[in-house]
Structures are given as C-alpha cells and as structure tokens.
Amino acid sequence: MMETGPAVGVDRRGGLWVLTDGKIGDDVQCLAVAGALNPTFEKRVVQPRVLWGLMAPWGPVDPKEAPGAADGPLSGLAPAIVVASGRRAIPHALALKRSSEGRTKIVIMKDPRFGRSAADVLWTPEHDRVTGSNVISTLTSPHGLSEKIAAAHKCTSDVIAKLPKPMLGVVLGGPSGEARYDPAHAMDLAERINTAGQEFASIAITPSRRTPLDFLSAIHVALAHERTFIWDGGGDNPYIDILANAASLIVAADSHNMMSEALASSAGVYAWRPRGLARKMAWFADQLEQKGAARPFADEAPPFDRKPIDATPGVVDEIIRRLK
C-alpha cells in the first residue's frame, strides 16, 4: 500500500510544474504542452535514489523527494497543474496529487503503465492502444516545434545556410527494442541515400543521442555526395534548420517524436524502417503512409506536396476542456 504523506498547501495563484527526470524524449512533449497551458511554468527534475528509481513507476516516491521534503523537487506550495512524463516521475506526480488531496490536477504524457486512472488527463500515442475516459490519443506526438521550424526558414545555422539547395535531410534514430543499427545496415542505408541524393544539390544528416558511433562512421565513409554535411556533435545541433530547409526528409521510423517533428515541416517526409523495427512503430509508419503524410523510403526521395501536421494545438485544447 502506498504512503499518503502529509497534506500540502496548493498555490492559490495556480501555477504549473513540469515533472520529468530530464530525458529529452519526455521533456519535448511536456514542455510543449506546459508552455501552451501556462508560459510561466516551472520545470522540476526528479532524481530518485537508485532503489526508488528501480521501483518506479510502481513503487513509492523517494522520501527525500516527497511532497514537503526540504530542497526536493516537490518542495513549496503545490501547483494547480502538473504535467509529468517518464516512469521515474510518475510516483512524484501521484504523491503530489494525494498530498494535495486531489486539488493538484495531473496531466501525464505517454502511458505510465501504472496509475493511469489517477491521471486527470492522460495523453498517449495511438500505437500504444490505451483507452479510458481520461485518455487522449493522437497519431503523432505534441512537440511545439512548428513556430521554430517556420522561423528557421531564415536559416540560423551557417552550415545549413551555405549548403546548396535543394537539400536532402536525413534524421537518424538508434537501437530501440529489436531495431538494429549496426555498420552493415549503415552501408545499406548509405547506398540508398547515395541513390536518392543524386536528385539533390546537398545532403544534411543529423544523428540522435541514440545513434551508435560505428553506425554513423559507416554512413560517413559510404556516402558519395560531394556536398554532404554530417553533424558531429560539436556546437549546436542544426536539427531544426534541417527540418525547415530540406526539400525532402528521410527520417528513422523508430522515433515517434522525430517522425512527428518532421511532419510539422513542409518537406516531403520519407520513413526509413531499420531492420527489427517494433511492430507498433511499423503500424505508426503504415498509418502515416496510408494517410499520405509520409512515404516509405527505398532509394528515392523526390519532394512532394503535403500539409504540415502538428498535434500540439488539438492536444492542448482537449486538456483545457477536460480540466475545466
């Protein structure tokens, strides 16, 4: 049985907190939704000790980070709304709701696998197939990049601005489940990019934090286009500038966030499916292709017309409606 803890006061002025353990995949969705709900939100990072981290999301909150604990992430008056994501942050969100006697409303982004019914609103991607009276599901994820992509048409990154156009953008993911990212598969992908790149004046590639170095190195060696840029991790990642200025984008289908963000651009989007792609992510790519929002990547990537997609405004509107 979970602890209830002492009751805490709730800030009468309202307020909104974001609770995550700092992982970029969780932050992207939470920050986008929180910024639209209340631009003056506070971001609070949870860092439970090892035992409590291992028990999350099923176990209790780390006592050192519980509501009312001095210098903990839940210290001070509880806010009116908490937007939380990530298994290590779920015990904190649930403890805060209990200690505020339900006055703090909880919005959880992505399936927490525990405490679903405790969320006042729960957003999940459609491929997770979560249902319930408090659930909002959309095909793509909220991210809040649409305005940044529109602004980046001016090209704030010098290296992307200097590349001749039309440009082919490539967004890489990394191992997830059984999705494979080894050098042999990198060679296959590079050959496909070489063929597609013949129709473009330049190629710009950005890896994710999950992209293995040996995979990226193999791509670098095998690419034949003379005007190729591959971000090496130095300086700012020109990711948004690539999304904004590419005529076509090849995007790894293992990342729901990156596919969703690419679809907020006006580029033609092509889904590259690494070998071993999870079934639910293959379903996601299938849906995008059936709707004409993306096309499968074989070895061609000509630009095509489509409307940008951004689930964020609809998700935010529905959260507001439900919290009222």
C-alpha positions in Angstrom: 0.0 0.0 0.0 1.3 3.4 -0.9 2.0 6.1 1.6 -0.3 9.1 1.7 2.1 11.5 3.3 1.3 14.8 5.0 -1.1 17.2 3.3 0.4 20.1 1.5 -0.9 23.5 0.5 -1.8 24.4 -3.0 -0.7 27.7 -4.6 -3.9 29.8 -4.8 -2.4 31.7 -7.8 -2.5 28.4 -9.8 0.9 27.6 -11.3 2.1 24.7 -13.4 5.0 22.3 -12.9 6.7 20.0 -15.4 8.0 16.8 -13.8 10.5 14.6 -15.6 13.9 13.1 -14.9 15.3 15.3 -17.7 15.3 12.8 -20.6 14.8 14.7 -23.9 12.1 12.4 -25.2 9.9 13.2 -22.1 10.8 16.9 -22.0 9.8 17.6 -25.6 6.2 16.6 -25.1 5.8 18.0 -21.6 7.4 21.4 -22.3 5.3 21.9 -25.4 2.1 21.2 -23.6 3.1 23.1 -20.5 4.2 26.2 -22.5 0.8 26.3 -24.2 -1.1 25.9 -20.9 0.9 28.4 -18.9 4.1 30.1 -20.3 5.3 30.8 -16.7 5.5 27.1 -15.8 8.3 25.7 -13.6 10.4 22.7 -14.7 11.3 20.4 -11.8 13.7 17.5 -12.4 13.3 14.4 -10.3 16.4 12.3 -9.3 15.2 9.5 -7.1 17.9 7.4 -5.4 18.7 4.0 -7.0 16.3 1.8 -5.1 13.3 4.1 -5.7 14.3 4.6 -9.3 14.3 0.9 -9.8 10.8 0.6 -8.3 9.3 3.3 -10.5 6.6 3.7 -11.6 5.1 1.1 -9.3 6.9 1.9 -6.1 6.5 4.9 -3.7 8.2 8.2 -4.1 11.7 8.6 -2.7 11.2 10.1 0.8 13.9 12.6 0.1 11.9 13.9 -2.9 8.4 13.5 -1.4 6.0 16.5 -1.1 7.1 18.7 1.7 10.7 17.4 1.7 13.1 20.4 2.0 15.1 21.1 -1.2 13.3 18.3 -3.0 11.7 18.8 -6.4 8.2 18.9 -4.8 9.0 21.5 -2.2 6.8 24.5 -1.7 3.1 25.0 -2.4 1.8 22.5 -4.8 0.7 23.9 -8.2 -2.7 23.7 -9.7 -1.5 21.5 -12.6 1.4 19.1 -13.0 2.5 17.8 -16.4 4.6 14.7 -16.0 6.3 12.0 -18.1 8.7 9.2 -17.7 8.5 6.2 -15.3 10.7 7.8 -12.6 8.5 10.9 -12.4 5.2 9.0 -12.0 5.5 8.3 -8.3 6.2 12.0 -7.7 3.1 13.1 -9.6 0.9 10.6 -7.8 2.3 11.6 -4.4 1.7 15.2 -5.1 -1.9 14.6 -6.1 -2.5 12.6 -2.9 -0.8 15.1 -0.6 -2.8 18.0 -2.2 -6.0 16.0 -1.6 -6.7 16.0 -5.3 -6.5 19.8 -5.7 -3.5 19.5 -8.0 -4.6 18.1 -11.4 -2.3 15.6 -13.0 -1.6 15.5 -16.8 0.5 12.5 -17.8 2.2 12.3 -21.2 2.7 8.8 -22.5 1.5 5.5 -21.0 2.8 5.4 -17.4 1.8 1.7 -17.1 0.8 2.4 -13.5 -1.6 4.9 -12.1 -3.4 5.5 -15.3 -6.7 6.1 -13.5 -5.1 8.7 -11.2 -4.3 11.0 -14.1 -6.9 13.7 -14.7 -5.8 13.6 -18.3 -3.6 11.0 -20.0 -2.1 11.5 -23.4 -0.8 8.5 -25.3 0.1 7.9 -29.0 -2.5 5.8 -30.9 0.0 3.0 -31.4 0.0 2.3 -27.7 -3.7 1.5 -27.8 -4.5 2.8 -24.4 -8.2 3.5 -23.7 -10.1 5.1 -20.9 -12.4 8.1 -20.0 -9.4 10.2 -19.2 -7.3 9.3 -22.3 -6.5 11.5 -25.3 -4.8 9.6 -28.2 -3.3 11.1 -31.3 -1.4 9.5 -34.2 1.6 12.0 -33.9 3.0 13.5 -30.7 2.9 17.1 -29.4 6.2 18.9 -29.7 5.9 22.6 -30.1 8.4 23.0 -32.9 6.1 24.4 -35.6 6.9 28.0 -34.8 10.6 27.3 -34.6 10.6 25.5 -37.9 8.8 28.4 -39.5 11.4 30.8 -38.1 14.3 28.6 -39.2 13.4 29.1 -42.9 15.7 32.1 -42.4 18.4 29.5 -41.6 20.1 30.4 -38.3 22.7 27.7 -38.8 25.6 28.9 -41.0 26.5 25.4 -42.2 22.9 24.7 -43.4 22.6 28.2 -44.9 25.7 27.6 -47.0 24.6 24.2 -48.4 23.3 24.4 -52.0 19.6 23.8 -52.4 17.6 21.7 -52.9 18.8 19.8 -49.9 18.0 16.3 -48.7 17.8 16.0 -44.9 18.4 12.7 -43.1 17.3 12.3 -39.4 18.8 9.2 -37.7 17.5 7.3 -34.6 19.1 4.5 -32.7 18.6 1.0 -31.3 15.2 0.6 -29.8 13.8 -2.8 -28.9 15.0 -5.1 -31.7 15.6 -2.2 -34.2 19.2 -2.8 -35.4 21.8 -0.1 -36.0 25.0 -1.9 -37.0 27.6 -1.0 -39.6 26.3 -3.5 -42.1 22.9 -1.8 -42.0 24.5 1.6 -42.2 26.2 0.6 -45.5 22.8 -0.4 -46.9 21.2 2.9 -45.8 24.1 4.9 -47.2 23.8 3.2 -50.6 20.1 4.1 -50.7 20.9 7.7 -49.7 23.5 7.9 -52.4 20.9 7.0 -55.0 18.3 9.4 -53.6 20.9 12.2 -53.3 21.6 12.3 -57.0 18.5 14.5 -57.3 19.7 17.0 -54.7 22.4 19.6 -54.5 23.4 18.7 -51.0 22.7 16.3 -48.1 22.5 17.2 -44.4 22.4 14.4 -41.8 21.8 14.7 -38.1 22.1 11.8 -35.6 20.2 11.4 -32.4 21.7 10.7 -29.0 20.9 7.1 -29.6 22.8 6.7 -32.9 25.8 4.4 -32.4 29.1 5.9 -33.4 30.1 3.0 -35.5 26.8 3.3 -37.4 27.4 7.0 -38.0 31.0 6.4 -39.0 30.0 3.8 -41.6 27.5 6.2 -43.1 30.2 8.9 -43.3 32.6 6.6 -45.1 30.0 5.2 -47.6 28.3 8.5 -48.7 29.4 9.6 -52.1 27.7 13.0 -52.5 30.4 15.8 -52.6 28.2 18.3 -50.7 27.4 16.3 -47.6 27.2 17.6 -44.0 27.0 15.3 -41.0 26.6 16.9 -37.6 29.4 15.5 -35.4 28.1 16.6 -32.1 30.1 19.8 -32.0 28.3 23.1 -31.4 24.5 23.4 -31.7 22.6 20.7 -33.5 21.2 22.2 -36.7 18.2 19.8 -36.5 15.5 22.4 -36.7 17.3 24.1 -39.6 17.5 20.8 -41.5 13.7 20.2 -40.9 12.9 23.8 -42.1 15.1 23.9 -45.2 15.2 20.4 -46.6 13.1 19.7 -49.7 12.7 16.1 -48.6 13.4 14.4 -45.3 14.4 10.7 -44.7 13.5 10.0 -41.0 14.1 6.9 -38.9 10.7 5.4 -38.1 11.9 4.1 -34.8 11.4 7.5 -33.2 7.8 8.6 -32.7 9.0 12.1 -31.7 11.3 12.7 -34.6 8.7 11.5 -37.2 6.1 13.8 -35.6 8.5 16.7 -35.6 9.5 16.2 -39.3 5.8 16.1 -40.2 5.5 19.7 -38.8 7.7 20.9 -41.7 6.6 21.3 -45.3 9.2 18.9 -46.7 8.3 15.6 -48.3 8.8 13.0 -45.4 10.1 9.5 -46.1 10.0 6.8 -43.4 13.2 4.7 -43.2 12.5 1.5 -41.3 15.5 -0.1 -39.6 15.6 -3.8 -39.5 13.8 -5.2 -36.5 11.5 -2.2 -36.2 9.0 -2.7 -33.4 5.6 -3.8 -34.6 3.8 -0.7 -33.1 6.2 1.6 -34.8 5.7 -0.2 -38.1 2.0 0.3 -37.6 2.6 4.0 -37.0 4.6 4.3 -40.2 1.9 2.4 -42.0 -0.8 4.8 -40.9 1.2 7.8 -42.0 1.8 6.3 -45.4 -1.9 5.3 -45.8 -2.9 8.9 -45.0 -0.4 10.3 -47.5 1.5 12.2 -44.7 4.7 10.2 -45.4 6.1 7.8 -47.9 8.3 4.7 -47.5 11.9 5.2 -48.2 13.5 2.8 -50.7 16.1 4.6 -52.7 14.3 7.7 -54.0 13.0 10.7 -52.1 11.6 13.3 -54.5 9.8 16.2 -52.9 6.0 16.0 -52.7 3.3 18.4 -51.6 1.6 17.7 -48.2 0.2 19.7 -45.4 2.2 20.1 -42.2 0.9 18.1 -39.2 1.1 19.3 -35.6 -1.0 17.5 -32.9 0.0 20.0 -30.2 -2.8 22.6 -30.5 -5.5 19.9 -30.5 -4.0 18.1 -27.6 -3.7 21.3 -25.6 -7.3 22.4 -26.4 -8.6 19.0 -25.2 -6.6 19.1 -22.0 -8.0 22.5 -21.2 -11.6 21.3 -21.9 -11.2 18.3 -19.7 -9.5 20.1 -16.8 -12.4 22.6 -16.7 
